[in-house]
Amino acid sequence: MQGLYVHIPFCVSKCFYCDFYSVSDKLELMDKYLGALLSEADNYRGMDFTTLYLGGGTPSILGAERLEKMIIGLRRRFGFNYLQEATIEVNPESAGVDLLATAFAMGIRRISIGAQSLNEAELKKSGRAHNRRQVMEAMDAALSSGFRNISADIIVGLPGQTVQSLGDTITILIAAGVNHISAYCLSVEDGTAFYRCPPPDLPDEDEQAGLFQCIAGVLRKHGFVHYEISNFARPGSECLHNLNYWRGGEYLGLGPAAASHINGKRFSNAASLDLYLADPSSAVEQEERLEGTRKAGEEAMLRLRLIQEGLDMEEMTGKYGLTAVEKLEARLHELVERRMLSRDGHIFHLRPECVLTSNSVFVDVIV
Amino acid sequence: MRDNCYLCSGYPAFNVFDMKNIRNFSIIAHIDHGKSTLADRILEITGLVRKTSMDQMLDSMDLERERGITIKAKSVRIPYKAADGKEYVLNLIDTPGHVDFNYEVSRSLKACEGAVLLVDATQGVEAQTIANANLAFDAGLKIIPVINKIDLPNAMLDDCSLQLYTMLGLGIEDILHVSAKDGRGVAELLEAIVARIPPPSGSASDPLKCLIFDSFFDTYRGVTPHLRVLSGRIAPGDRIMLKSTEKTFEVEEVGYFSLGLARSELLRAGEVGYAVALIRNAGEIHVGDTIVSADHPEVTAIPGFRMSQPMVYCGIYPIITSDYAKLGAALEKFKLNDSSVVFEKENSAALGYGYRMGFLGMLHMEIALERLRREYEQDIIATMPSVIYRVICLNGEVLMLDNPSKFPPEGQIDHIEEPIIRTRIIVPSDYVGPCMELSDAKRGVLVGIEHPDDRRAILVYDLPLADMITDFYDRLKSVSRGYASMDYEMNGYRAADLVKVDILVNNGPVDALSYIAPREGAATRGRALIHKLSKTIPKHLFKIPLQAAIGSQIIAREDIFPRRKDVLAKCYGGDITRKRKLLEKQKEGKKKMKMVGFVEVPQEAFLSLMKIED
């Protein structure tokens, strides 16, 4: 299982909460960027991938033609014979039939729509470039282009958000046919517009927790499984690419700010389009290789995010050896005693009531 | 230390010096009046050090430089060729510049014949100027009044001169003007030191008598006292005796202080230097003690010696309980360096095993704890400082208690007495009102008001030491816009209507948080403290009730509501390393907190009482 992530660092505008790497003032560089991307891919020529994820930024901003060119370029360099899943993130304002049909034709079978909300006021206050109608149109376009795996991103804790407005967003999306929802709690990150100028009606942490619990209930009622801290899916529709992350799997990330995990080493590219364009091969910025105990701690932290699947310590012992997991196992048992984890044989699970306070578990799991 | 002694090559010719060419002096001043800068300039002008970018040679501890104060007294021997063409030896004995170390200052002054009294031209005479000048008068020193910082545009030379005259009775015609910063007037000051300060008296042929005015610890050579030889001579091979303990040691090496240690053949009456005698235990050497020859144990001790007496106590506990042994070892080592601290084992129901530590004052406490954390790398929690209460029980027993949690039940107490200080506050007339209001609020009793000139007043108050060590000084500075200065001395005990307030966290009493307070206003303060604690202790995953109680009566309660959200929402792809680091940071934060039952309590919580506004 090995994933390929391709970062498309362009957006029509910067959303007020967003701290992902993207630029909105250099859209004319898109063609040049594709060239750079493929030249970075050259460094990894011949690798095989089971999942592909086009993320951003806004991949749909590329338009049908560039998207096609890019995927053809990737196909020339990499093996996709065992591909199990290919996802493209789209933003409603740029998810036209043209683009979606091309994506489908190129073998992409899953789309993730950056809806965030269906409430006009919430969208406006968050600096989103689309409105509710455009989300619905994008849904229709996706369905008519043949997509059956549709995910929507929504944000919990937008300015002015209420249980009512959030509930509406969820039920309408479900009715429109999504089978996967990523529900992220908003956090005000350094460097964002919300950080510089926090809206007065931003729900606080307690209110966010209330909102989250409410939608978790709605989703459960509609047959969605809460399979990861921020992710819900109808059984069988979980995102394989992301599951690979949470299982400590390996992946290659292309593009500025993209991260990779290859042969046990985590590294990421500098978050700079200019640097990347100047020399896509020399953009690697941070490298980290954890050994034994610490690596096991990291994987445990990731795997515990998988609420249903949990952390299988027998598997971990096989992977890291007894000495590396000994202390981890002791800490897990302590957390069971503190009623933050539950244990089923050698499998540990985050207790459902601890999902929103899972950091206090994870700080004890990592070394 | 031996390796550092780049100057200890052979035996320099200083020893042939006639005693009448020696001048032993200190520089005394209020804090920030430029003492260390002047010392630097003197070293530079006399050529002992080249002009260097490294400021303040005498303050070698990092902490001293950071805080701009001198903690440990140090001294240096300066060769000086005066205008009369003769070679002199000037021994500059540095003194600590804080009221906590008054006793140490007085001992340092005992080693001198004269003192340079430094006053900041922009600030004038302040409380510690007076306190230090009085110490110098008491020691019978010749005082050279010096106004510093004359380079500043707002220097008030006439005002300062007048203050020195009216407040301290110093002759205006004797006052020198210097700028320690640019060196102006320092040459004249050196001449005045030679001309005005008398040479030491005492005979080198009499039996040995030395004053210990400081000491330092060296891993290889043990505790090395700093000495002033008052009479006789001391040389390697001599057997010496400490008067306070009557213990004897053999001298291995003597020398004086240049920029490092400079070994010499002997030290004679009038000289200042050090003696290595393989004294292993810092507890053996007490500042103010007298060294005599073991052959002449009948020589009398220098009067005024006392063991340093801690005024302020607090509990210190390892954050991780199993670090208790490590902390003990660190304290043993620390004590070798700073013999004025005391410590003993203590056991807290809430915090586990730790130590009760005593300090000369609040500044001394802050510095010592900071050094334990930084230099000795101890992760510790310090509890609220306490003074020593005298508890008179109904059965007539008198208990001296430095820890509120050790107080007997109220029913067994006849009355409680608390230590009182007499403080002298110098304040511009405009701020007399607010300063008096503050002192009254802190249960002060006005002893007198003096008006040394038409712009300033001296308020003399008797204040409970307990109030002094909380936030009195900060508040005084704030109500006087920084203009007030103060100094204090101990002034016995006074009965007071005090009660013990217990703090309960998560329904369990935390002995380390209990405190003694005046009964009047105890409830208000309790509420304020509980409120402060509710803001200091982080939210947990469960509700934490906080209560304050006097005996069984609850006087305040607040709850910390459970934390409902503490989650990394987006965690995939490249975020993993970054997110793990965020968790690591969170983990680091937890490590700085002490587990009390199931509650993580940060250091600040234990000092909350000091931070509450009345």
Interface residues (C-beta under 8 A of the other chain):
Chain A: Y5 G55 Y184 C185 S187 E205 D206 Q208 A209 G210 F212 I229 S230 N242 Y245 W246 Y251 G253 A257 A258 A259 S260 H261 R266 S268 Q286 E288 E298 M301 L302 R305 M340 C354 V355 L356 T357 S358 N359 S360 F362 V363 D364 I366
Chain B: L541 R563 R564 K565 D566 V567 L568 A569 K570 C571 Y572 G573 G574 D575 I576 T577 R580 L583 E584 Q586 K587 K590
